[in-house]
Every structure is written in structure tokens, then in C-alpha cells.
Amino acid sequence: MGVRHLGVSGNSGFYAGALRRELGLRNRRHARGRAHVESYGGFPVVVYAPEDGRHGNFHEPAYSAIATRREWMRRFDKIHAQGRSLPKPLLDPNRRWRELDSSMSSDALLMNVFCTPGVMESAALKRMLGVESDDAPVFGWKARVPLSSGRFDRTEVDMRWGNLLIESKLTESDFQCRDAGIVEAYRDFDSVFDRELLPRVELRIKRRREAVELVEEFTQEWEPPCEDDGAEARIFQAEIVERADEQQPRVPAYASYQLIRNVLAAYAQGASFCVIHDERRPDLREAWFRVMAAVRSADVRVRCQVLTWQELVPLLPPDLQQFLESKYGIAAPGQAASAWDVGVETP
């Protein structure tokens, strides 16, 4: 389905594209000496493969810790949605690409941080997040969000740590959109939200969707012309898209569906909820505030928070801080990350 936003910030594509470009160049440098391939396309994405007990997309202590926990290692069972369009792994051509192999994966970033030894034991980090449990984090936790029908939506939440639910974001364009009928079918929807204050969109239906490089990207649909096409071909392609767009029926929908669903999950569980995003994505923070403005109860609002990866950095082990700065450009607030566009060949 296509999306037409009504009153929602139009800067998401700009911020997401800029961050993807930076991460692409940082990972092109980071990938040297590590098993990897680059995706096809105008600006390639680095995808890593496991090799000799390590994985290029992961901080080595984090990956070693993941390998010792079967429940964490199961996250690698999730196949990359566009894996068949990627070059074959060089070391094992029969291996299928996983979502956690992608350098753009926010789930991989989440596990890099919270699986590194010493992080989940940090009292300072627990205080920041409001976590009191000594249990290990659960990744891909199946929420039970009640529906008006008496059934449950068991969509995944990125992480549960004690009584805290976490949504992890990096290069995704937004928090996804969903048909209004589906969103309004949640049992507690009107108890938690003032529906008139939630950001709305329109979804186009009966329109083909383009396969995209990034597994968490859902908004770009029409295949662009080839780089070798001339100006006339590009204009012709744009006219096709515009005509087809206007002819497609639209249905009312809500923006930031993931936020709405996860707030409802936290409400049903009596839990807290936190969004962690990159400070280079102010558009995501704006989307979060738009949803929070529609929350009716002060009690629910105080159990919801938003943080940046950069705000977590001072509380993390020094070796992990160095890894995040080099691979992701994530540095502590007030500190500049190293240059990312020097000494790296651009496509």
C-alpha cells in the first residue's frame, strides 16, 4: 500500500536517507577484513556473514554472549526479506541472509548494546531506563495486545527487559502506518488515546509494491528508472507514477502504528515503554511526541519515554563505545563522531 500523509512531517525521507548514506560509508570501511557483500543498487548496503566465531555486524563480546544463549541466537533465524536479491555469501554460498546481517538493522544495534557483557548489569543504565529486574532481556517478545473481539495481537516488540518494553529505531523511514479499522479494533484504543489527536494518513490500495533493499522500509513503491535512462524516460516514468497514484482508491489510516500498538501493549501489561532512536533522526522524535500528545492518561504518559542511542553511550563499556562510534557514528552527547566521508570510496 502507498501512503499519503495528512499533517505529518515530510522530513523523514531526508533524515533517513542521510543516515543511511553515512552508515553505508562507515560500514564500507568497517567491513574491510570481515566477511561481507554489498547489495546491488545506486548506493549499496553492507551485509555481513559469520566467520570463525565472529560476525562483522556485531561487537565481538556481544556476539560471543549471543552465541551462549539459545534464546538470543534464535533471532538469527529470521530470514532477510530481500535476501534473494543480494549477492551470495562468499564463504558459504548456500547460507541464506538474515535480517541481523544487515548493517542497517536496528535490531542488530539493539543486541550490540544490550548483549555486551556488563551492560545489563549496569545499575546506572537500569536507573536511566527504570528497570528493576535482574532477568536478561528478551528480544522479539511476543506482546499480547487485547482486541475488542476477545482475541490478542501477538505482534513482536523489539525487546522486553523486566517491566520495560523497548522499540529500537535506526534508518527506518517511520513507525509504519495501518488501516484505521485495524487500529481501532484494539480493546483499549479509546481508553488510552484521543483518536482525534492521533496523526492520520491515507493508504493507497491495490497498488504493487517495489522490493526494496532495506528490510524495514515499507514506504517506497515504484521502481525508479535506471541510471542510464535519459531525462525523457525519467519524466515519462514520473507521469506514470502520478497517474497511477491518483487512480488508486485510498483508505483512512493512522501513522506511527508501531508506537500506538506498543503503548497499548504496555498499558495492557502494566509495563513501561521506551523508544530508542538515533539523535540524527529528529523526525522520529517528532512522530513520538505527536502520539504522546494523544494519550489521555497522565499515568500512561509517565510510563512512556524516549531516549537516543547517544544518551546511552556514557553508561556503556569503553570498548562498546568505541565500536558504536566507529561503525554507527554514535557518540556521547556533546562529542563529535569521527569523520565518515574521508578515505572511503563512494559508489
N, C-alpha and C positions, 0 to 999 in steps of 0.2 A: 504494500500500500504506500502511496505517496503521502506527503504531509504538507499542509498549508497552515502556517502558524497564524494565530489571531492574537496580537498583542504580546507576543513572546519575543525576547531579544533575538535579533538576527545576527549576532556576533559569534555564535557557537562555531560555525564553519571556519571562521578566520582563526580563532584561538586554537581549535583542534588541529587545523592544518599546520599552523606554525609549530605546534608542539610535536606533531608527527615528523615534520621535517628535521627539527633539532634531534629528536630521538633516533631518526634514521641515520644521521651523520655520526652521532655519538656511538651508536651500535656498530656502524661500519668500522669504526676504529677499535671498539671493544672486541669485535669478533675476530680480529687478527690472532691466529694461532689457536682458534677454537672451531670446533665442527659447526658449520652453518651453511646456509644458502641464502640467496637474496631472491625475493619474489620478483615476478615479471611486472612490468608496468613502468610508467613515467618516472616515479620515484619509488625505488624498491624498499621493501621492509625486510629486515634481517630476521631469519628464523633459525633457531639453534637446535642441535641434536645432542643427546647424551653421548659422552665419550670417556672411557676409562674412569668411571665412578664420579664424574663431574658433569655439569651441564652449563653451557655458556650463558644461558639466560638467568642463572642463579648464582648468588653469593655462595661460595663453596661450603662454609659452615652451615648455611641454611639448607642446601641440597643434601648434605650428609645427614642432617637431622630429619629431613623429609623421608629419606630412604629408610630410616629406622622405624618409622610409624606407618603401618599399613593403611590406616585411615587417611593419612595425608598423601601417601603415594597414589591412592586411588584417584586423586584429582587429575593425574596424568592419563586416566582412561578416556577423558573427554576429547574426542577427535576434533581437529581443526576443521571448521565448516568449509573452508576453501582449500583444504589440504591437497586435493587432487589437481588444483591449478598451480601448485607450487613445484619447483624442481625437486627431483627425488633426493633424499638424503644421500650424501656421498659415501658414508661409512656403511650404511645399511639401507640399500635401495628399497627393501621390502617393508621398512618401517613406515607407518602412517604418521603424519604430522599431528601433534597435539596442540590444543589451544595454548597450553602453558609454554610451548616452544617459541611463541611469537614475542619479539622484543616490545610490542605494543600492548601486551596483555596486562591489564590492571590486576587480574588475579595472581599473576606471577609476581608482580610488585608487592602485593599484599603478603604473599607467602615469603618473599625475600625478607620482608621486615619482621613478621611475627614468628617465623620459624627459626630465625637465627638464635642460637643459644644465648641466654642472658636477657632476651627481650621480654618474654612472658614472665620472667621472674622479677622484672624491674618494678619496685614499689612506686617510683616516681611516675612511670608510664601508666601504671594502674590507677594512680590518683588522677592523672590527667583525663583518663577515659572513664573513670568511675567504675572500674572493675574491682570486685572484691573476691572473686573466685580464684582458687589455685588450680583449677582444671585447665587443660590445654585447649587452645582454640579449636573450633570445629569449622572446617572450610566447606562451603557448599551446603550449609544447613538447610534442611527442608522445613520451611515455615508452614504452619497450619493456620491460614488466614480464613476465618469463618465467612461463608457465603449466606445470603438470605435464604437459600434453598435448604440449608442444614448441612450442606457439604462443605469441603475445605479446598482452598487453593494451596497447593504444596510447592509453589514456585521457590527456587533456591534463593537464599540470602547469602551474600559472599562469605560472611564469617559470623559465627556466634562465639563470643568469649564470655563465659559466665552469663550474666544477665544483660549483656550488650550485643546488639545486632549491628553489623558494620557493612556499609555499601562502599566498595572501592572503585575509584574512577581515575582514569589517566587520559587516554586520547579519544574516548567515545564522544560522539558529537553531542549527545544529550542523554536524558534519563528515559528515553523511549516514550512512545505515545500509544494510547489504547482506546478502542471504541468505548464511547460513553456508556453504552448498555452493559458492557463487561465490568467497568469500574464501579458503576452504581449498583452492581449486584452484590458487592461486599456487604455483609450484615451491618457493620459498624460505620459505613461510609458517612451517613448523615449525622451520626452521633459525634464523629471526630472532626469532620470538615464542614465548612460552609461551602457548598458546591458552587455558589455564585461567585466566590472569590478565587476558585482554582483556575489556573491558566488553561485555556481551551485551544484546540486545534481542529482542523478538518482533515480527515483521511480520505484520499482517493482510493477507490476500489476498482477491481477488475483491470489492474494495470500490471504488466510484467515488471519484475524486479531484476536489476542487474546484479550479477555475482560480483562482490567487492573483495578487496584484499583483506580488509580488517574484519575479523570475525564478529566484533561487537558493533559494527557500523550497519545501520539499518535505513538511513535516510536517502542515500543517493541511488537513483534507479536507472536512469537512461545512460546507455553506453556512449561515451564521448567519441567523436571522430578520431581517427588515427593521427599521430603526429605529422605524418606525411601529407595529410589531406590539405588542400588549399582553402583559402578564405571562403570561396563559394560553397564548398562542401560543408564547412562549419556553419555557415548561415542557413543552408538547407536543413542540416541536422537540427539546428535550434528551432526552426519553423515547425518541423515535425513534432518535436517535443512540446512546443507551445500549443499546437492544435490538439494533440492527443490529450494534453493536460486539461484543456478546457472542456473536452468532451466526456471526461470521466465523472461519474457520479461521486459525491462526497458524503461522508457520514460524520456526525459530530463526535468529537473525541476529547480526551484530556491529555495535556502534555505532562511530562515528568511522572509517568505512570509508576516507575520503579520506586520513586520517593513515596507516592501515595500508598502503594501496596506495603512498603516496609514500615511506614508509620502505623498502618493498620495492623501489621504483624506484631509490632512492639506493643501496641495498645492491647491486643488480644492476649499477649503473653505476660503483660505487666512488666515489660522489659524496657530498656533504653535503646536509642537508635542513634548512630553516628554515621555521617557521610565523610569520607576522607578523599580529598581531591588534590590536584596539584595547584599551587598558587598561580601558575601561569594560565589557569582556566577560571578567570573571574566570572565567566558566563555560567558555569555550573553552580557557583555560589549564589548568583542571582536567581537561578532557577529554584534552588533550595529555599531561599527567602520567600519567593512567590508562593510556594507550597505552604511554608510555615505560617504565612500571613492568613491562610485559610483555616488553620487549626482553631477549633472553638475553645478547647480547654487549656487553661494555664498549666495544669498538671501534666498534660501531654507535652506541651511545648518545652517545659523544663527538663523532660526526659529525652529531648532530641538536641543534637549538637552537630556542628560541622567543624572539621579541622583540615589542615593541609598536611601533606607529607612533610613539607619543610618544617612545620611546627613540631613534628615528632623527632626530627633529627637530633637535637641536643640531648635527648634521652636515650639514644641508641649507642651500641658499642662503637668505638672508633673505627674498627675495620669495616663495619657495615656502613658507617657514614661515608667513608672513602669510596666504597663500591657504589652507593647511591649517587654520589656527586659525579663520579666518572661516567657511569652508564646511563643515568637518568637526568643528570643536571640538577639533582635535588640537594640543595644545601640549606644550612640553618638560616632562619630569618636574619636579614641584615648582612649575610655573607654572599658574595658573588660566586657562582659556579664557574668552573674553568671554561675557557673558550671551546666552542663546539664546532666552529666553522673554519678552523685553521688546520692545515696539514691533512685534510681528508678530501679525497677525490669525490666530487659531486657528479651525479649522473647527468 
